Amino acid sequence: MVPRRARDPLTAKTIQHTKPPRSGYIEIFDSALPGMCLRVSAAGTKSFILSARVTGKQTRITLGRANGPNAIGLAQARRLACEAKDRAAVGQSLSPALTPTRMVAGGGMSFGEITREYIRRECPKLARGKEVESLVRVRLLKPWGDIPLAALRKRHARELTDALAERHPAAAYKLHECYKRVLNWALEHYDDDEIGIEVSPFANLKPPVSKTPRGRALHDFEIKTLWSAWDDVGYPFGDLQKLLLLTGQRRSEVAEMAWQEVDLNAAKWIIPAGRNKSSREHLVPLSNEVIAILLALPRFSGVHVFTTTAGKRPVSGFSKAKAATDAKVVELTKAKDLETVAPWRWHDLRRTARTGMAELGVPEIVGERVLNHAPKGLSAIYNVAEYQRENRDALERWARKVHDIITPPPDNLMSHPAPKQGVA
């Protein structure tokens, strides 16, 4: 907010010609009526605001809109302000002095205006902000961009999610959460008269599908088939998927990996706090298998490890990349003596790594630390150990297990070392 002192009285010309700020809002106070100001938001909304004390408590109310539907003139705003201040002087509430200013359907800010502000102000704060921004732009901004918030109805949401739920239930659930989050954010950051609504139209709307935990982990024969497919797919997505399986980290974290985060000599990768869901720096020990993959990757002038733009930007287009892998699996199962792979998702690679480590005897607390899951209960308060040695041992053992699946050792050799004793 950028307030301006009340040097001059407000005029119709000032109200008409004051331009919106780049962000937030500005307030221009009226010297003719102390406490009253014109507020201009970044979206172009102009409102008359009054600040007054009621029984010693500072109160701030909206007198009315200064532009758009239901706008009131400067003279009327001053009259309402005077009446409100008279009531405040005798300890009465300010609101009874005001005329109704609820926006009619079609008035107030559009969904597009709110959404663009949400993307600009909120998405950079989110650990998965780029993913959220992409979802909002593709799934919401295109169909709803020109619709005023006051005109949105539950049927608009159902039209988007019902068809999607039949083909991709998880995506429909995520979309439902997304549009509710945007509307709730708008109600928190704007006055009712600015956006034209007092309650989200989706407040009581149930999700299009129930959220059920997914328990899919790849079988050993599926890992072998997929690894062969990844070999054929090659850089960047084939190698990316190998690292997802071997490290157990999230897709966005691996896909956006930068070379300066990786220390091959020390065999470690540090994911910055701003790039992971837990919002804290996370150290990932690198197994010999992961280091071998990284050493074989091409290096570009840009910073990103997995890229199609010479390192300038990280890879994108994950749906197409998975479709390419699935097509390669079909091709390989027909051409070679490989077993097929049941339907799978990107996140199943992370779950497979976690399940595999558990089957190797990795303690629960170590497995959770490898995946950078936040500790819960008293452990989050009292146990501040980093478990770096144990995390490295867990990932090394898992990588050897994957190696043995891809290239089985002779029958007279142990497939992988027995779990070490005393790992806490």
C-alpha positions as MATLAB code, in Angstrom:
seq = 'MVPRRARDPLTAKTIQHTKPPRSGYIEIFDSALPGMCLRVSAAGTKSFILSARVTGKQTRITLGRANGPNAIGLAQARRLACEAKDRAAVGQSLSPALTPTRMVAGGGMSFGEITREYIRRECPKLARGKEVESLVRVRLLKPWGDIPLAALRKRHARELTDALAERHPAAAYKLHECYKRVLNWALEHYDDDEIGIEVSPFANLKPPVSKTPRGRALHDFEIKTLWSAWDDVGYPFGDLQKLLLLTGQRRSEVAEMAWQEVDLNAAKWIIPAGRNKSSREHLVPLSNEVIAILLALPRFSGVHVFTTTAGKRPVSGFSKAKAATDAKVVELTKAKDLETVAPWRWHDLRRTARTGMAELGVPEIVGERVLNHAPKGLSAIYNVAEYQRENRDALERWARKVHDIITPPPDNLMSHPAPKQGVA';
ca = [
       0.000    0.000    0.000;
       1.213    3.500   -0.849;
      -0.767    6.163    1.100;
      -0.758    9.772    0.004;
      -1.220   12.640    2.411;
      -4.395   14.725    2.335;
      -2.864   17.864    0.865;
      -5.797   18.594   -1.433;
      -9.456   17.679   -1.557;
     -10.445   14.805   -3.803;
     -11.964   15.821   -7.115;
     -13.850   13.969   -9.825;
     -10.856   14.505  -12.082;
      -8.495   12.914   -9.555;
     -10.804    9.921   -9.232;
     -11.095    9.504  -12.977;
      -7.438    9.889  -13.924;
      -5.599    8.146  -11.069;
      -3.848    5.136  -12.594;
      -3.615    1.725  -10.858;
      -0.306    0.797   -9.214;
       1.744   -2.140  -10.436;
       0.891   -4.150   -7.343;
      -1.197   -3.854   -4.188;
      -3.089   -0.571   -3.977;
      -2.655    3.155   -3.331;
      -4.781    5.420   -1.150;
      -5.326    9.131   -1.780;
      -6.807   10.907    1.249;
      -9.390   13.656    1.053;
      -8.414   16.866    2.874;
     -12.032   18.011    2.673;
     -13.162   15.111    4.860;
     -10.456   13.732    7.205;
     -10.433    9.935    7.375;
     -11.869    9.374    3.907;
      -9.701    8.250    0.996;
      -9.852    6.876   -2.518;
      -8.312    3.408   -2.789;
      -7.108    2.260   -6.230;
      -6.098   -1.404   -6.602;
      -3.690   -2.936   -9.096;
      -6.699   -4.418  -10.890;
      -8.129   -0.927  -11.484;
     -10.865   -1.086   -8.845;
     -11.543    2.274   -7.152;
     -13.320    2.536   -3.804;
     -14.120    5.156   -1.184;
     -12.788    4.108    2.240;
     -13.426    5.676    5.648;
     -11.345    5.294    8.818;
     -12.962    6.326   12.097;
     -12.875    5.465   15.795;
     -15.855    3.752   17.380;
     -15.668    3.589   21.195;
     -11.906    4.027   20.983;
     -11.336    1.310   18.376;
     -10.099    2.232   14.916;
     -12.531    0.965   12.282;
     -12.110    0.926    8.514;
     -15.063    0.477    6.172;
     -15.861    0.716    2.469;
     -18.310    3.485    1.623;
     -18.822    2.392   -1.959;
     -17.265    1.855   -5.348;
     -15.905    4.874   -7.218;
     -16.018    3.159  -10.618;
     -17.834    0.324  -12.317;
     -21.340   -0.956  -11.543;
     -23.020    0.473   -8.421;
     -20.484    3.316   -8.323;
     -21.311    6.327   -6.162;
     -20.225    9.917   -6.692;
     -17.807   11.927   -4.588;
     -20.587   14.024   -3.037;
     -22.512   10.920   -1.999;
     -19.360    9.326   -0.581;
     -18.723   12.406    1.559;
     -22.336   12.443    2.749;
     -22.107    8.777    3.748;
     -18.783    9.445    5.460;
     -20.234   12.332    7.472;
     -23.222   10.250    8.563;
     -20.921    7.379    9.543;
     -18.648    9.687   11.545;
     -21.657   11.136   13.347;
     -22.690    7.632   14.352;
     -19.149    6.792   15.410;
     -19.076    9.883   17.646;
     -21.948    8.481   19.729;
     -20.546    4.935   19.750;
     -22.816    3.479   17.095;
     -21.748    1.055   14.376;
     -20.671    2.609   11.113;
     -22.358    0.153    8.772;
     -26.042    1.243    9.202;
     -25.151    4.595    7.645;
     -24.087    2.965    4.413;
     -26.102    2.245    1.307;
     -25.958   -1.298   -0.093;
     -23.012   -1.801   -2.442;
     -23.214   -5.525   -3.190;
     -22.202   -6.157   -6.787;
     -24.708   -7.580   -9.242;
     -23.835  -10.561  -11.448;
     -21.421   -9.375  -14.073;
     -19.905   -6.720  -11.827;
     -16.700   -6.757   -9.824;
     -13.417   -8.304  -10.867;
     -13.258  -11.091  -13.405;
     -11.803  -14.510  -12.667;
      -9.005  -13.654  -15.092;
      -8.009  -10.532  -13.152;
      -7.936  -12.435   -9.874;
      -6.110  -15.390  -11.380;
      -3.342  -13.293  -12.893;
      -2.806  -11.598   -9.531;
      -2.770  -15.014   -7.821;
      -0.126  -16.256  -10.258;
       2.005  -13.148   -9.814;
       1.772  -12.820   -6.042;
       1.142  -16.310   -4.673;
       2.663  -18.898   -7.010;
       6.287  -17.771   -6.440;
       5.809  -18.556   -2.731;
       4.714  -22.149   -3.365;
       7.151  -25.054   -3.481;
       5.324  -26.344   -6.577;
       4.404  -22.908   -7.831;
       5.274  -23.558  -11.480;
       3.088  -26.641  -11.528;
       0.199  -24.734   -9.938;
       0.648  -21.845  -12.378;
       0.538  -24.215  -15.339;
      -2.627  -25.872  -14.028;
      -4.323  -22.513  -13.443;
      -3.389  -21.129  -16.845;
      -4.342  -24.188  -18.882;
      -7.352  -25.540  -17.009;
      -8.919  -22.421  -15.467;
      -7.790  -19.191  -17.077;
      -8.774  -20.198  -20.598;
     -12.426  -21.171  -19.928;
     -13.125  -18.721  -17.065;
     -10.893  -15.743  -17.796;
     -13.670  -13.337  -18.835;
     -16.284  -14.457  -16.284;
     -16.895  -12.065  -13.338;
     -16.470  -13.813   -9.983;
     -20.047  -12.880   -9.143;
     -21.248  -14.834  -12.175;
     -19.417  -18.074  -11.366;
     -21.680  -20.965  -10.365;
     -21.185  -24.558   -9.245;
     -22.166  -25.723  -12.715;
     -19.062  -24.031  -14.148;
     -16.891  -26.184  -11.895;
     -18.818  -29.358  -12.649;
     -18.476  -28.753  -16.378;
     -14.689  -28.750  -15.962;
     -14.254  -31.627  -13.546;
     -16.973  -34.164  -14.419;
     -15.590  -35.081  -17.832;
     -12.037  -35.044  -16.506;
     -12.956  -37.278  -13.561;
     -13.928  -40.128  -15.882;
     -10.490  -40.211  -17.541;
      -8.161  -38.764  -14.904;
      -9.754  -38.771  -11.424;
      -6.608  -37.568   -9.658;
      -6.325  -34.595  -12.040;
      -9.989  -33.733  -11.456;
      -9.467  -33.753   -7.695;
      -6.392  -31.532   -8.025;
      -8.286  -29.090  -10.268;
     -11.109  -28.914   -7.704;
      -8.636  -28.025   -4.966;
      -7.025  -25.435   -7.223;
     -10.084  -23.327   -8.097;
     -11.253  -23.382   -4.495;
      -7.826  -22.174   -3.383;
      -7.852  -19.282   -5.882;
     -11.306  -18.107   -4.775;
     -10.409  -18.348   -1.080;
      -7.240  -16.354   -1.757;
      -9.306  -13.658   -3.491;
     -11.645  -13.371   -0.494;
      -8.659  -13.015    1.841;
      -6.912  -10.314   -0.200;
      -9.723   -8.145   -1.570;
     -12.770   -6.363   -0.209;
     -16.164   -7.833   -1.059;
     -17.130   -4.818   -3.147;
     -13.942   -5.126   -5.214;
     -14.463   -8.721   -6.285;
     -18.257   -8.736   -6.245;
     -18.717  -11.714   -3.889;
     -18.872  -12.252   -0.160;
     -18.657  -16.073   -0.198;
     -16.943  -18.387   -2.662;
     -19.452  -19.978   -5.090;
     -17.568  -23.239   -4.540;
     -17.603  -23.106   -0.728;
     -19.972  -26.076   -0.367;
     -19.015  -27.905   -3.554;
     -17.839  -31.458   -2.918;
     -14.857  -32.903   -4.851;
     -15.764  -34.660   -8.118;
     -14.064  -37.834   -6.849;
     -12.988  -39.115   -3.465;
      -9.295  -38.901   -2.685;
      -8.033  -42.415   -2.093;
      -4.392  -43.191   -1.290;
      -2.559  -44.891   -4.147;
      -0.505  -47.967   -3.309;
       1.174  -48.802   -6.627;
       4.794  -49.899   -6.488;
       6.596  -51.467   -9.432;
       7.446  -55.167   -9.440;
      11.018  -56.219  -10.165;
      10.143  -57.423  -13.674;
       8.459  -54.063  -14.377;
      11.580  -52.185  -13.275;
      13.644  -54.299  -15.688;
      11.301  -53.595  -18.595;
      11.064  -49.880  -17.852;
      14.828  -49.549  -17.507;
      15.264  -51.042  -20.979;
      12.692  -48.567  -22.282;
      14.525  -45.684  -20.570;
      17.772  -46.832  -22.204;
      16.105  -46.506  -25.606;
      14.344  -43.214  -24.780;
      17.685  -41.735  -23.704;
      18.363  -38.159  -22.644;
      16.692  -36.230  -21.121;
      13.595  -38.148  -20.026;
      15.024  -41.667  -19.961;
      17.846  -40.585  -17.637;
      15.452  -38.421  -15.628;
      13.208  -41.391  -14.902;
      16.199  -43.492  -13.857;
      17.185  -40.853  -11.297;
      13.624  -40.657   -9.993;
      13.699  -44.371   -9.276;
      17.205  -44.400   -7.780;
      16.928  -41.287   -5.569;
      13.248  -41.421   -4.557;
      12.937  -37.630   -4.864;
       9.967  -35.746   -6.297;
       9.553  -35.274  -10.034;
       9.844  -31.485   -9.961;
      12.948  -31.664   -7.756;
      14.801  -33.987  -10.125;
      13.521  -32.343  -13.306;
      14.715  -28.916  -12.127;
      18.079  -30.152  -10.855;
      20.885  -27.657  -11.492;
      24.557  -28.534  -11.843;
      25.576  -26.152   -9.063;
      23.441  -28.200   -6.643;
      25.466  -31.335   -7.364;
      28.896  -32.201   -5.947;
      30.047  -35.322   -7.791;
      33.304  -35.543   -5.838;
      31.469  -35.546   -2.513;
      28.656  -37.680   -3.997;
      25.878  -35.429   -2.806;
      23.072  -33.296   -4.161;
      21.606  -30.435   -2.115;
      18.049  -29.431   -3.028;
      17.532  -25.791   -1.943;
      14.733  -24.948    0.469;
      12.891  -22.993   -2.202;
      12.764  -25.993   -4.505;
      11.262  -28.694   -2.351;
       7.917  -29.250   -0.700;
       9.254  -29.215    2.866;
      10.737  -25.712    2.375;
      14.017  -26.732    3.976;
      17.383  -27.629    2.436;
      17.596  -31.342    1.714;
      20.823  -33.302    1.199;
      20.519  -36.351   -1.064;
      23.498  -38.743   -1.017;
      24.340  -39.932   -4.540;
      24.943  -43.638   -5.104;
      27.602  -44.873   -7.511;
      24.883  -45.726  -10.036;
      23.501  -42.168   -9.935;
      26.957  -40.650  -10.301;
      27.639  -42.853  -13.330;
      24.435  -41.607  -14.974;
      25.227  -37.956  -14.229;
      28.780  -38.258  -15.569;
      27.432  -39.576  -18.857;
      24.964  -36.718  -19.368;
      25.661  -33.897  -21.834;
      26.696  -30.554  -20.338;
      25.429  -27.263  -21.732;
      26.144  -23.611  -21.060;
      22.923  -23.324  -19.038;
      22.524  -24.487  -15.449;
      19.877  -27.190  -15.718;
      20.810  -30.874  -15.833;
      17.715  -32.131  -17.667;
      16.889  -29.751  -20.484;
      15.898  -29.368  -24.114;
      16.979  -25.721  -24.240;
      20.736  -26.070  -23.705;
      20.313  -25.701  -19.949;
      18.374  -22.433  -20.035;
      15.179  -24.061  -18.732;
      14.398  -27.433  -17.169;
      12.451  -30.043  -19.113;
       8.670  -29.941  -19.363;
       6.047  -31.977  -21.210;
       5.883  -34.874  -18.768;
       2.692  -36.357  -20.201;
       4.282  -36.705  -23.644;
       7.448  -38.086  -22.104;
       5.583  -40.799  -20.221;
       3.571  -41.633  -23.333;
       6.859  -42.098  -25.195;
       8.100  -44.463  -22.469;
       4.865  -46.450  -22.534;
       5.063  -46.746  -26.326;
       8.644  -47.972  -26.037;
       7.552  -50.565  -23.430;
       4.965  -51.943  -25.863;
       7.599  -52.097  -28.587;
      10.131  -53.883  -26.380;
       7.687  -56.440  -25.005;
       6.866  -57.441  -28.577;
      10.440  -57.504  -29.825;
      12.235  -58.949  -26.787;
      11.591  -61.440  -24.026;
      10.422  -58.776  -21.562;
       7.294  -58.746  -19.432;
       4.766  -55.956  -19.819;
       4.209  -53.131  -17.342;
       0.831  -52.419  -15.761;
      -0.423  -48.803  -15.862;
       1.832  -46.607  -13.730;
       2.372  -42.952  -12.852;
       5.401  -40.768  -12.263;
       4.905  -40.758   -8.485;
       4.959  -44.572   -8.458;
       8.724  -44.375   -8.999;
       9.135  -42.527   -5.705;
       6.845  -45.003   -3.943;
       8.769  -47.915   -5.453;
      12.035  -46.547   -4.062;
      10.504  -46.123   -0.613;
       8.986  -49.623   -0.691;
      12.218  -51.140   -1.943;
      14.249  -49.596    0.863;
      11.764  -50.894    3.430;
      12.059  -54.408    1.965;
      15.836  -54.125    2.339;
      15.439  -53.508    6.061;
      15.930  -49.728    6.038;
      14.374  -48.354    9.273;
      11.191  -46.327    8.910;
      12.695  -43.069   10.150;
      15.596  -43.335    7.694;
      13.339  -44.085    4.743;
      11.198  -41.063    5.567;
      14.263  -38.816    5.885;
      15.534  -40.013    2.491;
      12.246  -38.875    0.936;
      12.401  -35.610    2.915;
       9.104  -36.240    4.659;
       8.667  -33.944    7.642;
       8.933  -35.707   11.025;
       5.695  -35.934   12.994;
       4.751  -35.742   16.651;
       7.443  -35.602   19.306;
      10.061  -36.747   16.821;
       9.689  -33.444   14.977;
      10.452  -31.563   18.200;
      13.126  -33.632   19.878;
      14.862  -35.628   17.142;
      16.982  -33.240   15.063;
      19.439  -35.853   13.771;
      20.206  -35.582   10.047;
      20.838  -39.331    9.481;
      23.225  -38.559    6.610;
      25.269  -41.745    7.030;
      22.134  -43.862    7.288;
      20.526  -42.104    4.303;
      23.593  -42.794    2.159;
      23.622  -46.450    3.182;
      19.909  -46.771    2.351;
      20.261  -45.249   -1.125;
      23.395  -47.267   -1.901;
      21.638  -50.497   -0.962;
      18.591  -49.574   -3.022;
      20.754  -48.685   -6.046;
      22.549  -52.052   -5.819;
      19.168  -53.755   -5.641;
      18.038  -51.979   -8.825;
      21.338  -52.863  -10.503;
      20.810  -56.529   -9.647;
      17.307  -56.379  -11.106;
      18.580  -54.871  -14.353;
      21.640  -57.148  -14.569;
      21.010  -60.253  -12.449;
      24.187  -61.749  -10.947;
      25.066  -65.441  -11.364;
      22.935  -67.794   -9.297;
      25.848  -68.680   -7.015;
      26.287  -65.056   -5.872;
      24.187  -63.067   -3.414;
      22.037  -60.599   -5.345;
      22.775  -57.770   -2.905;
      24.461  -57.435    0.488;
      22.439  -58.377    3.522;
      21.074  -55.433    5.543;
      23.661  -53.952    7.871;
      23.078  -54.321   11.560;
      22.802  -51.443   13.963;
      21.554  -48.826   11.497;
      19.448  -46.381   13.540;
];
